[in-house]
Amino acid sequence: MERRGRWIHMVSFALSVSTVWTRPLVQEAEDVRYAEVYLRKFYRMPMSGGPRSPRDLSSLEMKLREMQNFFGLKETGQLTPETLLVMREPRCGVPDVENFSLYPGRPKWKNHTATYKIAKYTTDLRREEVERSIHVALNMWSGAADLDFIKVDHGEADIVISFETKGRFENTEYT
């Protein structure tokens, strides 16, 4: 009986080794590197200091779970094909969690009221339609964030909205 148990253990080990060895290791390594860069950028995962240590792996697993939770994926802590697919989707550069600041430790906004003005209207919509659309959009933000928006018609504003033609912003990050 003991001999049979060893045999089952050896076969089980051989099967697991062959499964690991038959995976595309190069692609898997590239995917892991991609995930690490993604998680550092959008989930504040700390940089690893050289070869992966158990601490680095637990940090990767923790951040993968956080990201999977955020996107409503099954929380495995593993780099699943579904997780990788979400990571490869086009997106903005703002982190998904915590500080939401591109400058950690330096909050961008200290008050809870923001003023806005429309500096230039589009010719594609009536003025009232533009104002109503912006009002609705800012009300959505007010409902999700602790911010109130006040429209100003003259002077300075925290947010200046201007409808421009493409030529105005060519060769910038906004085209």
ABEGO torsion letter per residue (X at the ends): XAAAAAAAAAAAAAAAAAAAAABBAAAAAAAAAAAAAAAAAAAGBBBBBEBBBAAAAAAAAAAAAAAAAAAGBBBAGBBBAAAAAAAABBBBABBABEAGBABBGBBABABABBBBBBABBBAABBAAAAAAAAAAAAAAAAAABBBBBBBBABEBBABBBBBBBAAAABGBAAX
